[in-house]
Amino acid sequence: MSVTTNNNKKIFGFSVLRRIFKFVKPYWLHFFLSLMLAILLAVITPLRPYLIQLTVNKATHKGMAVPGMLQWLLGSTNITNAGQFIYAITVLQILLLLLETAMRFLFTFLTSWLGQSVVKDMRVTVYSKIMSLNLRQFDTTPIGTLTTRTINDIESINDIFSDGLIPIIADMLSIVVIFVVMFWTNWQLTLISFIPIPLLLIATYYFKESVNKSFIKVRNAVAALNAFVQEHITGMQVVQAFAAEEREFEKFKKINKEHRNANIKSIFAYSVFFPIVEIVLAVSMGLLVWWLARKAGLNPGKDQNLAGELVAFILYLNLIFRPLRVIADKFNVLQMGMIAAERVFKVLDNDDVTTPQPDKGGEGSPAFIAPPLDHGGALPIRGEIEFDHVWFAYVDDNYVLKNISFSIKAGETVALVGHTGSGKTSIISLLNRLYHIQKGAIKVDGLNIEAYDLDTLRGSIGVVLQDVFLFSGSVMDNITLRNPAITEEQVVQAANIIGVHDFIMRLPGGYGYNVMERGNTLSMGQRQLISFIRALLYNPSVLVLDEATSSIDTESEMLIQHAIDTLIADRTSIVIAHRLSTIRKANKIIVLDKGEIQETGTHEELLALGGFYSKLHSMQFEKKKSAAV
């Protein structure tokens, strides 16, 4: 099952939310503290308008009862004196404002910190999962898509905490508390001012749906952009070599245009929604003023607190509409975070993985777990290898290896020979469990490879591929793979044994030379020489080698041949051979064609047989001789 997902439907599942909150458990104290702050802010929010109402009434000499708690807070202030009362209320307002500001800062910081902490842990979990996926997943999933899942989608999950779930809870609590205070103050005025609210709720619903669809398209477009840019920057040499810049640029512009169009649709929705909110607020205030003016007109001589109520209710409405302006947007942020979480969990739920621990109930004998080894120590695997009627396919039943059976004794060198696509690389990929076979068994020292601890198995098999991947960094880093147990002295000693120390020292900076991304500043031959040192340092019991086929200079050719001779000595070696000298030194040659073994024997035996290998030998090596002449 590929980790790619084209999810275009609305997703909000509480099962997904529960899974997200499993990552919150280590930070439960911060989560509950943020909820408590949300409740306190909801309680504090309507206090300032209420105090302003008291102040206006006192300033206009209208009578209004002062609650006992407020009288206690004001202390010795003479509440019958308008000047003292207004001064004391103003000071209290400032203190209340400072307290609310501090609480809002703490609330915002806590929710953002919580989101980033969850994102950190989740990103580690996802990356760990990606590293455990079988190579089949990377064959079928664009790298840009996995990059989007690991970075963009997980970052969207942060928004669930910083701009989604907890802020929505805080806003809803605030709206409820303000509504209760308004209803307690004057229930008739509250109902009158809330007459336009249903229109706002309808507008909010359509806005949320419209923006949600646009956001989904934006997410898909971002994933497509990441995949396209990643692939084409990596393959820029091919694009430029075949003068395909214009065609590929047109493809990029098309994907980029889709991204822009998706964003424009969401911008359009925002442009329509926010003016509607302002109109509804204006209508509510208009109804508020009309009702109070009507009330004052009907009872002109009656002592009423209309001025204070008017000011307070205008402030209450603003406090209610402030979160209503953004609550639909926050719901979309929450929903997009849930969609991103759904995509991330599809990666985490992918069961196409290589289990590090041995399969204790699998075919073969009891599980074998080797003891931990010191660097350079003797490895527990001797190197006897057996392929027993192995069938393997990358996709469904399109088998690339068919009924492959052969055995290799410890210390033997076996050369795999055949046309391109005959299955040579597939065989060496199966040996260290990069892929799973469909039928048959592969055994090392008589045990099924599924019975070995994965680290033990792969630590005992050294791999030197034709296309060597080097990471951005120094030569030393690429040799040791940043393993702190490997010292510089050991690296230099291994380089001298292989015979490439002088070559490395000629590079600017020697072992500190930066090879850049993928080792692009080095030739293919030079990259393979570095990988030889890496293989020797780990002292594997089994060596898997894919010889370089490209033309390399004479010096590198001599160094590579010396390195190969050094590496294959006294250890089991499987070589995808392209050099006649390597083939002749092999104890056994296995000739492959179309995923099947055609012939097996030594160089001389197969030439004398006059069969498939003899023809292949004539086509490949005799032509090279004539070309050299």
FIBAMI-676718 format. One record per atom (N, C-alpha, C, CB): x, y, z. Coordinates in steps of 0.1 Angstrom, whole numbers, plus 5000, padded with zeros to 4 digits. Glycine has a CB too. Layout:
# residues N
XYZ...
//
This chain:
# residues 629
500849885000500050005000500950125000499050005012500750214990501550334989501050435000501450394975501950515004501650625014501050745007502850665022500950744994500350854987498850854989500650854972498250964992496750974994496251094987496450975009495251084979494551194973493251214980494351174958493251274991492051284999491351414997492351265014490251414990489551534986488251544994489251534971487951465004486751475011486951545025486051345013485851595031485951655044486251555054484751745047487151575063487551475073487551545086488851405070486751495095486851535109486351415118485951665113487351335122487051215130487551225144487551095123486751195153487251195167488251095170486051185177488250985161489350885163490650945159488950765154490651035149491951095145492351195157491751175132491351265162491651355173492251285185490451435177491651165188492151085199493651045197491350955202493951005185495350965181496251085183495450915167495851205179496651325181496951345196495951445174495851325204496051355218496951255225494651365225497251145219498251045224499551115225498250915216499851205215501051285215501051395225501351335201499851435230499751535240499951485254498351605239499851355257499951305270501251345278499951155269502351345271503551395279503451545284504851375271502551615277502451755281501051795286502751845268500451695293499051715298498951835307498551585305499951865315499851975324499752105317501151975333500552125306500452245298499052255291501552245287498552135287497252135280496152185290496951995275496052125302495052165311495252305316495052065323496452355317496752495321496152585311498252515323496352555298495852635287494252635287496352585273493652525291492252515292491752605304491752375294492452595315492052685327492152835323492952645339493252865316493353005311492253045302494753025304491852955294490652985285489453015293490452865275489152935303488052955312488153095319487852845322489253125325489453245332489353365323490853255338489853355310489753465301488253485297490553435288487553375296486053385293485353465304485453245291485753435316485053505328485453655328485453435341486753685326487253815327486753905316488753815327486553855304486253935292485054025294485953845280483953985299482754085300482854175312481454005302483954165321484054255332484254405328485154205341485054425319485454565315484254635310486554565305483454575300482154655296481254685308481454565285481154585317480254605329480754725337480154475337482054735339482654845347482454975340484154825350482554975326482355095319480855135320482655075304479955045320478555075322478355145336477654945321478955095346478855155359479455295359479655075370480555315352481155445351480255545344482555435344479755505333478855595325477655635333478455525312477055535340475855565348476155665359475255435354477355635365477755725376478055865371478955675384478655875359478956005353477656085349479855995341476656005345475356075341474456085353474755995329474956045365474156065377472855975377473656205379473055855370471955755371472255645381471755685357471255615389471555515399471655375394470355525409472655305399472855165396473555095407473655145382473054985412473554915423474954865420472754795428475854885430477254845429477354705436478354945434477854605430477954475436478854475449478454365427478554395459479354395471480754355469478754295481481054265459482454225456483254345451482454115446482554425442483254545437483454645448482354605425482454665457482654755468483854715476481454765477484054585478485154535486486454565479485054375489486554545466487754575458488054725458487554525443487054805458487354955458487755005472486055025454487554915482488054955496487355075502489554975495488255175505487755295512487155405502488855355520487055365490486555465480485155505483486655415466484855635483483455675485482655655472483455825490481855555471481155525458480055625455480655385459479655705465478655805463479255925456477955845476480555935457481256055451481656005436482456095459481056075426481256035413482656045408480356125403483356145412484756165409485656055414485356295413485556025427486355915433485955785427486055915448484655755425484255635419484755605405482655625419484755715397485255695383486755675383484855825375487455755392488855735393489255595397489455835403488555545407488855405412488555305402488055375425487455315395487055225384488055225373485655255379488555345370489555355359490855285362489855505356491255295375492455225379492255075379492855265394491055035383490754895383490654835369489354865390490154925360490154885345491554855340489454995337492454945344493854935339494454805344494655055343494254785357494854655363494254535357494554655378492854545354492254425348492754405334490654455348492954515327493554505313494954445313493554645307495754485323497054435324497054285327497854505334496154245336495954105339495554025327494954085351494554075320494054005308495053995297492754075302495854095296496954095286498053985289497654235285498353985302499353885307498753735305499753905321497453725308496853595306496753555292495453585313496453645283496353615269497753585263495753735261498753655268500153615264500453475268501153715270500253445280500553305285499653205278500253305300498453235275497553145268498153115254496153195267498453225247499053205233500353135233499253345227501153165243502553105243502352955246503353165254501452915256501252775260500752695248500352775272499652745241499052675231500052655219497852745225500852755216501852745206502952645210502452885202503452655222504452565227503952425227504852605242502752405231502152265231502152215217500752275237501652295207501652255193502952215188500952365185503952305191505352275186505952145192506252395188505652125205506152005211505551875205505852015227504151885203503551775196504051745182501951795196504351855175504851845162506251785162504951985155507051825172508451775173508351625175509151835185507551575184507451435187506851355175506651405199505851415169505251345158506151335146503951425154506951445143507851445132508951335134508551585130509451325146510351215149509751075147510851225164508551065151507850935149507650905134506450935156507251005126507050985112508350955105506351105106509351025108510651005102511250865105511651115106511050825118511450695121510650585113511250665137509350615111508550525103509050515089507050565104509350635083509750635069511050555068509950785065511950565077513150495076512950345077514150535087511850295083511550155084510750105072510850125097510250195064509550145052510350065043508850265045509749965036510449895026510749985014509649765022511749945007512150024995511050034985513449974989510149934985509049934976508250064977508149814979508050114989507350234991507950354984507150265006509350364984510050474978510050454963511450484984509850334958509750314944508450374938509850164940507350374947506050404942505550544948505050304946506250604957505850724963506850844960505650714978506350954954507251064951507951114964506551174944509251144963509951194975509351324980511451214972508851404971508251534975506951514983507851614963506251404981505051374988505451335003504251254982506451255004506851225018507451345025507951105017508051435018508551555024507451645029509451635013506351645021505151725025504551665037504151725013504451535038503851465050504751495062503751315048506051495061506951515072507051655077508351455069506851745068507151895071505751965071508151955061505151985059504052075058502852015066503652085043502451895064501251835070501451835085500951695065502651795090502751795105502751935110504151725108503252035103503152175107501752215108503952265098500852165100499452195100498852145113498652145088499352035118498851975131499152075142499451835133500252145141500552245151499352345152501852315148498752385141497652475141496452435148497352515126496252305150495152255158495252305172495152095158496452325177496552375191496752525192497852305198497552575183497752725183496652805178499052755176495952755167494852835161493552765159495352885147493452635164492352555161491552525174492652435155491752395179490852345189490852425202491352205193491952455208491952525221491452675219493352525227491952745209491352885207489852875204492052945196489352775197487952765195487152745208487652645185487752665216487052635230487052775237487852535238488152845237488252975244487253075239489653025243487153075225486253175219484753135222486453175204484453005222483052965225482652995239482952815222483652965248483352995262483153145264484552955271483953225257483853375258482453415253484953445251482053365242480753405236479553365246480553335222479653245251478653195260478553285273478853055265479753315279479753395291479153535288481153405297479653595277479153735273477653735271479853785261477153625264475753615262474953605275475453495253475453535284474753515297474753655305475553405306475853725304475953855311474953955304477353915310474953955291473954035284472554005287474254025268472253875288470853835291470453865305470753675289471453865314471253895328471054045330472453845337471754125322471654265322470354315317472854335315469954275305468654315299468354205288468754455292467454115291467154005282466454055269466253905289465654155271464954205259465954275249463854315263466854355254467854415246468754315239468654515254469054205247469854105241469254035229470253995252467953995231467253925220467054015208465853885224466854145210466754245199468054255191466354385204469154265198470454285192470954155185471454325202470354035189470753915183469853865171470753805193468953955167468053915156468853885143467054035153469853965139470653925127471553805128471354055122471753755140472753645142472453525133472753605156471253485131471053365121471653395107469553335120471553515102472153545089473653525090471853695085474253565101475753545103476053395103476253615115475253315110475553175111475453105097474553105121474453145089474353095076475553135067473053145069475953255068477153305061478353235065477253455062478453215078479653145084479752995078479553135099478552935078478552795073479052785058477152735074478452875050478952865036480352915034477952955027480753005042482153045042483152935045482453165051482752865056483552745061483652645050482952685074482552605044482552505033483352545021481152475029483252675017483952725005485452725008483452865002485852775020487252785023487852645025487552865035487052555030487552415033487952345020486452335040487052365010487352304996488552364990486052324987488652494992489852564986491152514993489752714987491052505006492252465014492752315010491952465029491752235008492152095003492852104990490852005002492352184981492952194968494352254969492152284958494552354979495852414981496852314987495652534992496352224996497252125001497652024990496452045012496751984982497151894971498151964961495851844964497852094959498752164950500152184956498152304946500252204969501552214976502252084975501352254991501551964977502251834976502751814961501251724980501951854952502351834938503551924934501151874928503552044939504652134937505952084944504352274943505852034956507051984963507551864955506651934977506651774951507151654943507751694930505951554941507151784923507751824910509051894911506751924903509151994921510452064922511551974927510252184932511251884937512251794942512751704931511551704953511851644923512251554912513051624902511051494906512651744898513351814887514651884891512451914881514751924903516051974908517051864908515952044922516651744914517451624914517851584900516751514921516951584891517251544877517551654867516151464872518051774872518251884864519351854853518752004872520251774856521251734846520651674833522351644852519651594836518951524824518151624817518051414829517451714824516551814818517351904809515851904829518551954814519352044806520051964795520352114815520451844797521151764787520251744774521651634792518951724777518051704765517251824762517151594769517751944766517152074763515652074765517452104748515252014777513852004780513352114790513551864786514152214791513852324801512452384798514952424801512252414786510952484783509752404785510952524768509852274782508652184784508452164799508952044777509452144806509352114821508852244828510652064827509352364822508952484828507452514826509752604822506852464815505452484812504652394822505152444798505152274825504552184834504452254848505252044835505652314852505652374865504652494865507152434867504552574855503652684855502252634856503852764842501952524850500552464851500252434866500352344842501152364872500952324886500852444895502052224891501752544893501752664900500452744899502952744897499952744886498652814884497552744892498352804869497552614892496452544900496552584915496652394899497852594920498052644934497452784936499552634937497752874926497353014927495753014927497853094916495152944918493652944916493052894929493252854905493552794935493052744948493052854959493752614953494252924959494353034969493353144966495753084969493253174953492353284950490853264954492353314935490453134953489053094957488853114972488852954953489953084980489853104994489853254997490953035002490653334990490653474992489353544988491853544983488653494978487353544974486353524985486853474961486453404991485553365002485753465014485653225007486953495017487253585028486753725025488853585031486953765012486553895008485053925009487053924994484253815007482853825008482453815023482153715000483053725031482553695044482753805054483253575049483953865054484253975064483354095062485654015063483054145050482054255049480654215054481954305035480254085052478954045057478954045073478753895053480054015079480154015094479954165098481553965099480654255091480554395095479154455093481554485087478454405083477054445080476154395091476554405066476354265095475454215105475754285118475754065107476954315122477354385134476654525134478854405136476754595122476154725121474554715123476454785107473954615117472554595119472154575134472054485110472954485140472754465154472854595163473754355160473854675160473954795167472854895164475354865164472454895151471354975147470054935155471054965132469754805156468654765163468754795178468454605161469954785183470154825197469854965200471654795201470355055192470155205193468655235191470955285183468055165181466555185179465755145191466155115166466055035197465254985208465355075220465654845212466655125223466855205234466255345232468355215237466355395220465755525216464255515218466155575202463655405213462255385214461755385229461755255207462555315237462255295251462355435258463255195258463355515254463555645260462355735256464855705256461955725243460855805238459555775244460755795223459355645247458055605253457955645268457855455252459155655275459155695289460155805291459455565298459855925286460756035287461156085301460256155279460256075310460456125323461056015333459256185329461055895329461455785338463055785339460955655333463455765351464955755354465455615349465255775369466155615338466655495332468155495330465955465319468755375330470255365328470555335313470855255337469855405304469955375290471355405284468955455282472055505289473355545283474355435287473855685289474355395299475255285303475055155296475255265318473755125295473454995288473855005273471854975289473655125267473955135253475455115251473655275247476255185259477755165258478155025260478455265267477654965271478054835275477654725264477354795288476454745259475954645249476754655235474454665246477154785232477954795220479354725222478254955217479854735234481154665237480954515237481754715251479754475243479454335244479354275229478154305251478654345221478554295207479854285200477554395199480754385202482054385196482854265201482854515199482754235214483454125220482953995215483354125235481653985211481053865206481453845191479553865207481353955183481653955169483153935166481154075162483953975176485453965173485753815171486254015185485353725180485653585177484853525166485453495190483553575164482753525153483353555139481353585154484153665138484753695126485753585122485553835127486453525131487453435128487153285132488753475135486053265138485753135143485553035132484553135152484953085121484852995109486252965103483953055098487053065103488453035098489152945107489253175098488952955121489552855130489052715128489352905144487752705125487252575122487852515110485652585120488152595100488852545088490252505092488852655077490952585100492252555104492252415111492852665113491252405120491152275128490852165118490052285138489952185108489652075099490852045090488452115090491552145086492752115077493852045085493252245071493952085098494852005107494451865108494952075121493151835109492651695110492951625097491151695113492751695085493051625072494551595071492651725061495351695076496851675076497151555085497551795080496551545096496751435106496351305100496051465119495251305093494751185086495851135076493451205078496451225069497451185059498751135066497851305050499051205077500251165084500051025090500651265095498851005096498550865102498550755091497250875109498250795078498350695068499750645066497850755054500750735068502150695068502450605080503050825068501950645092502250575104501550435104501850655116500450425096499750295096500150205085498250325094501150255077501650175066502350055072502550255056501849935068502449815074503449745065501349705077503849815054504849765045506249805050504649815030506649735062507849775068508749655070507549845082509949675073510949565076511049565091512349585069510549465098510649455112512049435117509749345117512549525126513949515131514149385138514249635139513149345146513349225155513049095146512449235167513648985150513548865142512148815143514448765146511748735133510448675132510548535139509948655118510148535152510348415160509548295156510148445175508448325149507648215145507748185130506248235149508648245123508748235109509448105105509548345103509548085092510147975086511647975090509947965071512147855092513647845096513647805110514347985094514747815116514947775130514747885140516347725132514947865153514647965163515348095160515047925176514748205165515248335162516648355167514348445169517448425159518848435162519148585164519748385151519548625176519948765178521448765183519048825189522248825175523648825178523948925189524448865165524948895197525248995208525849115202526248925218525749235209526349355204527849345202526049465214528349405192529749385188530449515189529849335173531749505193532549625193533049645179533849605203533349775176533749805162535049725159533949955161535049665147536249595143536349455148537449665147535349415157535449285163534949175153534549275175535149045157534748935148533248935147535348805153532648915135531248905133530748765135530848965120529548745140529048615143528548545130527848625152528348615119527848545107529148505099527048645098529148375095530248315088530248355073530248165089528948355067528848395053528448295044530148445049527848185049527248085040525848135035527147945047525648135022524448195017523748095008524748325009522348085009521647995001520348064997521247865009520048064984518748104978518047974974518948194965516847954980516147834979514847854972515947764992514747834958513547854950512947984953512547734953513648094951513148234954512448284942514348324958511248344945510448414935510248554941509048344932510448654932510348794937509748884926511648844942508848974930508249074921508149204928506849024916508449314921508349444927506849484927509149544918506149444917504649484915503849354913504449584904502949324921501949214920502749084916500949254909502249024905502848894901503848914889501748794897504349034887505249054876506649014881505249204870506948884881508148834888509448874880508148684889510348934887511648964881512748864884512149104885512448784894513248664898512348544898514048684911512748434891511848314890512648194894511348304876512248134905512748004910514248004910512347894900514848104917516248124918516748034930516648274921517747944927518347864937519847854934517747714936520647884945522047864944522647874959522747974935523847824961524447834974525847884973524347694981526347954983527648004983528247964997527648164982529447904996530147875008530847995014531247765005531147985027531748095034533148125028531948065049533448245024534748285019534748275004535748195024533748224997533748214982533348354976532748114978533848374964533448484956532548434944534648564951531348494943530448454932530248584924529148404938530348564911530048674901528748654895531148684891527948764895526648754888526748834875525448824897526448764864526648814851525348804843527748734843525048904835523848904827523549034821522648854835522549034811522149154805521449254815521249134793521349374812520649474820519149424821520649614814518649424834517349374836517149224839516449414825518349164840518249014842517948974856519548954837518149074866517749034880518949044889517148904880520149084885521349084893521149174905522549134885520749304903520549394914519449354924520249534909518449294918517349244927517849134937516249184918518749054932519348944941520049004953520248854933520949104950521649164961520849254970522849244956519649304965518749384973518049294983517849464964517749174979516949074987517849024999516448964979519149014997519948955007519949025020521448945002519949165020519849235033518449285036520849345033517449225030516049245033515549385030515849215048516049445019515549565014514149545008516449635004513949425003512549384998512249255004512549384983510949215004510449085008510148994996509249105017510548874997510348784986508848724987511348664986508348684976506948624976506948474978506248654963508048404973508048264975509548224978507548184962509648104984510948054986511548104999511948084975512948085001513648125013515048165010513648015023515548265017516948305016517548275030517148455012518648205030519248165043520748205044519148005045521048245056522448285058522948195070522648435062523948115068524448025078523347925082525048095090522547885072521547785075520247845081522047685083520247975085519048035091518348125081519448105103517048125081516248215072516648355077514748185074516848445067517248585070516148655078517548665057514848605078513848675086514048645101512448615081514848545104515148505118516148585124515448355118516848665116517948745122517448885126519048765111518048935137517849075140518349155128518649115153517549255124517949335112519249405113516849435109519549465124520849535126521949435125520849605139521849315130522849215130523049175115522549095138521949145108522049105094522749205086520749065089522249325086522749435077524149475082521849555077524449465095525849495099526849395095525849505114526349275091527349175086527449175071526849035091526649255064526749255050527149395045525349225043528349405039528849535034528349545020530349535035527849665016527249695003528049804996525749725004528549784985529149884976528449884963530749854974527649984961526849994949527550074938525450054952527050054926527650124915527350274916527050064901526150304919525750444920525850484935524250474915526950524940527150554954526550684958528750554957525750674969525150794974525950854985523650774979526450984983527151044994526351164999528551094988526351185012525651295018526451425018525251255032525751535018526451665019527251665032525451775018528551685030529451695042530851655038528951595053531651625048533051595045533251445040533951625057534451425035534751285031534751195044536151275024535251245055535351175067533951135072536051255078533051235071531651205076530951095067530751335075531251095054530650995045531250865047530751045031532550855051533150725054532650665067534650735054532550745077532150695090530650695092532850775101529950775084528450795086528250845099527650665083529150935104529051005117528950905129527851095117529550795127529650695138530750735148529850545133530450775160531450825169532450715173530850885181532050585171532950475175534150465166532150345176534050525154535150515144536050635145534550495129537350605147538250715149538950755135539350675159539550865135540250915123541350825119540751055124542050765130543150675127542750555120543850645141541550505124541050385118540650405103539750325125540150525101539750565087541050575078539050695087542050635083543250655076543950515073544350745083543850425083544450295082543650215071544350215096542350225071541550155061541850215047540050165064541950345046542250405033543650355028542250555034544550345037545950295032545850145028546950305044545050065035544849925031544249915017544049845041543250005015542550005002543450064991541250075002544350154995545250224986544750354981545450134975543850424988543250544983543550664992541750534982544450645002544750755011545350875003545750705022546250844994546950944987545951024978548050894978545050954972543951014964543151114973543050914958542751074985542051164993542851284998541551085006544051265001544951375005545151474994546251325010544951434982545151534971543951624969545351464957542751584976541651674975541851794984540351594980541251904981541352024989540752005003540652154983541652005013541151975027541251835030539752025028541651745021541851605025540551535029542951585036540651475041539451415046538351505051539851325059538651635051537651735055537051805042538251845063537351755030536851805018535251785017537451745006534551895014533051885014532651835000532452025016532051715000531751654987530451704981531551494989529751794988528451854984527351744983528651924971526151794980524951704979525251594969523751784976524951464973525051344965526451324960524151354953527451394966528851374961529151424947529251234963528351524943528451574929529851634925527351674926530651664935531951724932533051614929532451814943532651484931533551374928532951294916533651284940533951224910533551134898532951014904534751104889532250934895531650804900532750714906530950734888533850704899534950614904535450664918536150614895535550794920536050844933534950824944536250994932533750834940532650804950532750654954531250844945532950564945532950424948534250394957532950344935535350464954536450434963536250474977537650524957535450584979535150624993534250514999534450754993533350454991532450354997533150225000531350324987534250204993535150084996535750095010536250074986536150215014536750245027535650215037537350385028534450275035533350255044533050105046532150325038533050025036532749885037533849815045532649815023535149845043536249785049536249815064537549825043535849945068535849985082534849895090535450125083533749865084532749785091533049635091531349815086534049595084534549455084533449355083535349435097532649355072531549265070531949125067530549315059531149025071531348885068531048865053530548795077530048935048529648925034529749055027528148865033530349055015530449175007529549164995531949205003528749264993527949274980528549394972526449294984528949374960529649474952528949484938531149444951528649604934528149624921529249714914526749694921529949654905531049724899530549834890531949624890531349944889531050054881531250014866531850184884530250064858530350024843530750144835528949984838530750264841531050384833532550394831530550504840532950464821534350484818534950574828534550554804536050524834536750594844538250604840536650534858538950694846540350714843541250594847540950844848542350584841543250474844543650464858544550484835543950574865544350574879543250514888544850704884542050574886540950524893540650374891539650604890540750334878540550194875541550104883540750174860542750144884543750064891543450064906545150114888543050184911542750184925541550104929542450334929540550104920539250024922539549874922538250064912540449834912540749694911541549644923541549664898542449724928543149694940542249684952544249794943541249784953540349784964539449664964539449914963538949624952538149504951538849384956537649484936540149364951540949254955541049244970542349254948541249364976541449374991540149334998541949514995539049384993537849365000537349224999536749464994537449154988536849024986537748914992536648994971538948954996539848855002539348795015541248905003539248665016538848595029537448635034539848635040536548665025535148695029534248655018534948845033533048615021532048585011531648705003530748525018531748694990531548814981530548774970532848864976529648864968528748854956528948984948527248844961529448964936529849074928529049074915531349064924528349184912527749214899528949254890526549314899529449164883530749184876530649244862531549054876531449344859531549404846533049394841531049544846533949364850535349354846535749204844536249414857536449174833536849034831537748984841537449024817538649074847539549024857538748984870540549144861537749054874536949014885536248884883535949124889535648864871534948744867535848624868534348754853537048634863538048524863538448484877539248554855538448574886538848544900537748474908539348664907536548484903535348434910535448274911534048474904535048224923534948074925533748024917534848044939532848104914531648054907531048174900530547994917530548154888529848254880528348204878530548274866527448294881526048264879525548354868525148284892525048294857524648364845523048384846525048294832522648504846521148534847520648584834520948634858519448554831518748614819517248614822519048534806516548734821515148744823514648684836514448684812515548704847515148664860515348514863513748694862515948444854516248294856517748264855515448214846518148164862519548124861519748034849520048044874520648074840520848004828522047904829521148094816523047944836524247864837524947894850525247884825525747804855526547814867527847744865525847774880528947804869530247734868531347834869530347654855532647794866533747884866533847944852535047814870534748044851534948104838535348004827536048214839536347924830536747824820535647724817538047754825534947674827533847574825532747634816533247534838532447754818531347814810531747854796530847944817533047894794533547914781533547784773534947984781534047674780534047544773532647494770534847444782531747534778530347484775529747544762529447524787530247664759529847734746528347774746530047634735527847804758526447844759526147984760525847764770525248024769524848164771525948254775523748164781526748204785527848284790528948314779528548214802529148204771530148224761529748324751530348084753528448334747527948434738528048574745526548404734527648574757527748704764529148754765527048694778530048664768531448694769531948754756532248574773531548694745532048734732531448874729531548634721530148894732529549024729530149134737528049014731530349114750530749224759532249244759530349194772533049144760534449154763535349154750534949054772534949084740535649084727535549214720535248964718534349274722534049404716534949514722532649444717535149494736536049594743537449584738535949564758537849454735539249434730539449504717539549284729538449484708538549544694538549694695537449484685537649744704537549884706538849944711536449924716539549874720540849914725541849924714541249824737541849824705542749814694542549934685542749684687
//
